[in-house]
Amino acid sequence: MNQPHDNWSKYYDFVYQNALGDFYDNVTNKTLNVINELLPKGKVVDYGAGTGRIAIPLKKQGYEVIAVERSSGMASEIKKKCKDCCLDIPVHNCSISEFSNEEVDLALALYAVLNYSISENELKRNIVAIYNQLKPSGYLFFDLLGLWFFKNEEIINVSIDGFSLREWLIQHEENIYTYHQEGRGVLSGNKFHFNDEAPIRYWDLKTVNDIFVEIGFEDTQSTFPQLSSESSTYKLYKKL
């Protein structure tokens, strides 16, 4: 079954670097700084690792890192990067709930990973799986897209010198949308064009908190103003 980003994974980094520029790098660096403060050293699992935007820098910093990515295209990209950089990062091409490994100190589900859980049952399965991967008193650091994000029908619309990226939402039922992405450009002399779409859901923080508490997590009440914005909220939960 095709997954989001499968058909344009090899262009993913290039596309967002061109569309978002310095903002893209700044968010990445701020995220890494927060993780360094939360866990100066230890073992981390990165759910929805993508092409390794967070996993690879963490590995270079000396963390023990496991990458979990359900898109086969994205998993291939992170494997290629690891090989090029001579980095040993186990990459598991599966969903959150399908992954099972030894316990970790910190779990990451960043950049809207949990918003791709469409039903409450799916979200619960994913959170239970994360809970089971954490050591006692381990942490889960994640973000959720806010209502402001879903009220914007058009998310990105950039067109510069032969490069373009457009992202937009179409609502189908309460809290459930289809996230559309279309882009084109030239990478290494080769033209590319892609269309992609995936279901995505708005989750209110109270509903998510109730699920976390039911499973055995505690909200640390930590705030991350350097990352949180109108479009997303970053949260840190602790395994009891």
C-alpha positions as CSV (number, residue, x, y, z in Angstrom):
1,M,0.0,0.0,0.0
2,N,1.4,3.4,-1.0
3,Q,2.2,5.8,1.8
4,P,2.5,9.6,2.0
5,H,5.7,10.8,0.3
6,D,6.5,7.5,-1.4
7,N,6.4,9.0,-4.9
8,W,8.6,12.1,-4.2
9,S,10.8,11.0,-1.3
10,K,14.0,11.6,-3.4
11,Y,13.0,15.2,-3.9
12,Y,11.7,15.8,-0.4
13,D,14.7,17.6,1.1
14,F,15.2,19.7,-2.0
15,V,11.6,20.7,-2.2
16,Y,11.3,21.9,1.4
17,Q,14.7,23.6,1.4
18,N,13.6,25.6,-1.7
19,A,10.1,26.3,-0.5
20,L,10.9,27.3,3.1
21,G,14.6,28.3,3.0
22,D,16.1,29.5,6.3
23,F,12.9,28.8,8.2
24,Y,13.3,25.1,7.4
25,D,16.8,25.0,8.9
26,N,15.9,27.1,11.9
27,V,13.1,24.9,13.0
28,T,15.4,21.8,12.6
29,N,18.1,23.4,14.7
30,K,15.7,24.6,17.4
31,T,14.2,21.1,17.6
32,L,17.7,19.6,18.0
33,N,18.5,22.1,20.7
34,V,15.4,21.1,22.6
35,I,16.2,17.4,22.3
36,N,19.7,18.0,23.6
37,E,18.3,19.7,26.7
38,L,15.7,17.0,27.3
39,L,18.2,14.1,26.9
40,P,21.9,15.1,26.8
41,K,22.8,11.5,25.9
42,G,21.0,8.2,25.5
43,K,18.8,6.1,23.2
44,V,16.2,7.7,20.9
45,V,13.6,6.3,18.6
46,D,12.5,8.7,15.8
47,Y,8.9,7.8,14.6
48,G,8.2,9.2,11.2
49,A,11.9,9.8,10.7
50,G,11.4,10.8,7.0
51,T,14.8,11.3,5.3
52,G,16.6,11.6,8.6
53,R,16.2,15.3,9.3
54,I,16.5,14.7,13.0
55,A,17.8,11.2,13.3
56,I,21.0,11.8,11.4
57,P,22.2,14.9,13.3
58,L,21.4,13.2,16.6
59,K,23.5,10.2,15.6
60,K,26.3,12.5,14.6
61,Q,26.0,14.0,18.1
62,G,26.6,10.6,19.7
63,Y,23.1,9.4,20.5
64,E,22.0,5.9,19.8
65,V,19.2,6.3,17.3
66,I,16.5,4.1,15.8
67,A,14.5,5.3,12.8
68,V,10.9,4.2,12.1
69,E,9.4,5.2,8.8
70,R,6.3,3.7,7.1
71,S,7.0,5.2,3.7
72,S,9.3,2.8,1.8
73,G,10.6,5.7,-0.3
74,M,11.5,7.8,2.7
75,A,13.1,4.8,4.4
76,S,15.2,4.2,1.3
77,E,16.4,7.8,1.4
78,I,17.5,7.7,5.0
79,K,19.3,4.4,4.4
80,K,21.1,6.0,1.5
81,K,22.1,9.0,3.6
82,C,23.4,6.8,6.4
83,K,25.5,4.8,4.0
84,D,26.9,8.0,2.5
85,C,27.8,9.3,5.9
86,C,29.0,5.9,7.3
87,L,26.4,6.1,10.0
88,D,24.8,3.0,11.7
89,I,21.2,3.8,12.2
90,P,18.7,0.9,12.1
91,V,15.9,1.9,9.8
92,H,12.5,0.1,10.3
93,N,10.1,0.4,7.4
94,C,6.8,0.0,9.3
95,S,4.1,1.9,11.1
96,I,4.4,3.0,14.7
97,S,2.2,0.2,16.0
98,E,4.1,-2.4,14.0
99,F,7.5,-1.5,15.5
100,S,8.9,-3.5,18.5
101,N,12.4,-3.2,19.8
102,E,14.4,-2.7,23.0
103,E,13.4,0.1,25.3
104,V,14.6,3.7,24.7
105,D,15.0,6.8,26.8
106,L,13.2,9.2,24.4
107,A,10.6,8.8,21.7
108,L,10.1,11.4,19.0
109,A,6.9,11.9,16.9
110,L,7.7,15.3,15.3
111,Y,6.3,17.3,12.5
112,A,2.7,16.2,12.6
113,V,3.4,12.4,12.8
114,L,0.4,11.8,15.1
115,N,-1.9,13.8,13.0
116,Y,-1.7,11.0,10.4
117,S,-3.6,8.8,12.9
118,I,-7.1,9.1,11.6
119,S,-9.3,7.2,14.1
120,E,-9.2,7.1,17.9
121,N,-8.4,3.4,17.8
122,E,-5.4,4.0,15.5
123,L,-4.1,6.8,17.8
124,K,-4.5,4.6,20.8
125,R,-2.6,1.7,19.2
126,N,0.2,4.1,18.3
127,I,0.5,5.6,21.7
128,V,0.4,2.2,23.4
129,A,3.2,1.0,21.1
130,I,5.2,4.1,22.0
131,Y,4.6,3.5,25.7
132,N,5.8,-0.1,25.4
133,Q,9.1,1.1,23.7
134,L,10.0,3.6,26.5
135,K,12.0,2.8,29.6
136,P,10.3,3.6,32.9
137,S,10.2,7.4,33.3
138,G,11.0,7.7,29.6
139,Y,9.7,10.6,27.6
140,L,7.7,11.2,24.4
141,F,8.3,14.5,22.6
142,F,5.7,15.3,19.9
143,D,3.7,18.0,18.2
144,L,0.2,18.3,17.0
145,L,-1.1,20.6,14.3
146,G,-3.5,23.2,15.7
147,L,-6.9,24.2,14.5
148,W,-5.4,27.3,12.9
149,F,-3.6,25.1,10.5
150,F,-6.7,23.3,9.4
151,K,-8.6,26.5,8.9
152,N,-6.2,27.5,6.1
153,E,-7.3,25.8,2.9
154,E,-4.0,26.6,1.3
155,I,-0.9,25.8,3.3
156,I,2.0,26.6,0.9
157,N,2.0,28.2,-2.5
158,V,5.5,29.0,-3.8
159,S,6.6,29.5,-7.4
160,I,10.1,30.7,-8.2
161,D,12.3,30.2,-11.3
162,G,10.8,26.9,-12.5
163,F,10.3,25.6,-9.0
164,S,6.9,25.3,-7.4
165,L,5.2,23.8,-4.4
166,R,1.5,23.9,-3.5
167,E,-0.1,22.3,-0.4
168,W,-3.7,22.5,0.4
169,L,-6.4,20.8,2.5
170,I,-9.9,19.6,1.7
171,Q,-12.2,18.7,4.5
172,H,-14.3,15.6,4.2
173,E,-15.9,15.1,7.6
174,E,-15.5,16.6,11.1
175,N,-11.8,16.9,11.9
176,I,-10.7,14.8,8.9
177,Y,-9.1,16.3,5.8
178,T,-7.1,15.2,2.8
179,Y,-3.7,16.9,2.6
180,H,-2.8,17.5,-1.0
181,Q,0.8,18.3,-2.3
182,E,1.9,19.1,-5.8
183,G,5.4,20.3,-6.8
184,R,7.8,20.5,-9.7
185,G,11.4,21.6,-10.3
186,V,14.8,20.5,-11.5
187,L,17.2,18.4,-9.4
188,S,20.7,17.4,-10.6
189,G,19.6,18.4,-14.1
190,N,16.5,16.2,-14.1
191,K,13.0,17.6,-14.1
192,F,10.5,16.3,-11.7
193,H,6.8,16.7,-11.0
194,F,4.7,15.0,-8.3
195,N,1.2,14.8,-6.8
196,D,0.5,13.4,-3.4
197,E,-2.4,13.2,-1.0
198,A,-3.0,11.6,2.4
199,P,-5.7,11.7,5.1
200,I,-4.9,13.9,8.1
201,R,-6.8,14.7,11.3
202,Y,-7.2,17.5,13.7
203,W,-6.8,16.3,17.3
204,D,-7.8,18.6,20.1
205,L,-5.3,18.5,23.0
206,K,-7.9,17.4,25.6
207,T,-8.9,14.3,23.7
208,V,-5.2,13.4,23.2
209,N,-4.4,14.1,26.8
210,D,-7.2,11.8,28.0
211,I,-5.8,9.0,25.8
212,F,-2.3,9.5,27.1
213,V,-3.4,9.5,30.7
214,E,-5.5,6.4,30.2
215,I,-2.5,4.5,28.7
216,G,-0.2,5.6,31.5
217,F,1.5,8.8,30.5
218,E,1.7,12.1,32.5
219,D,1.8,15.5,30.9
220,T,5.0,17.2,32.1
221,Q,3.4,20.7,31.5
222,S,6.6,21.7,29.7
223,T,6.2,24.5,27.2
224,F,8.3,25.0,24.1
225,P,7.7,28.6,22.9
226,Q,10.7,28.4,20.6
227,L,8.9,25.8,18.6
228,S,5.1,26.1,19.3
229,S,3.1,28.4,17.2
230,E,-0.4,29.0,15.9
231,S,0.1,26.1,13.5
232,S,1.4,23.5,16.0
233,T,1.9,22.8,19.7
234,Y,4.8,20.8,21.1
235,K,4.3,18.5,24.1
236,L,6.4,16.4,26.4
237,Y,4.8,13.4,28.2
238,K,6.5,11.0,30.7
239,K,5.9,7.3,31.1
240,L,4.7,6.6,34.6
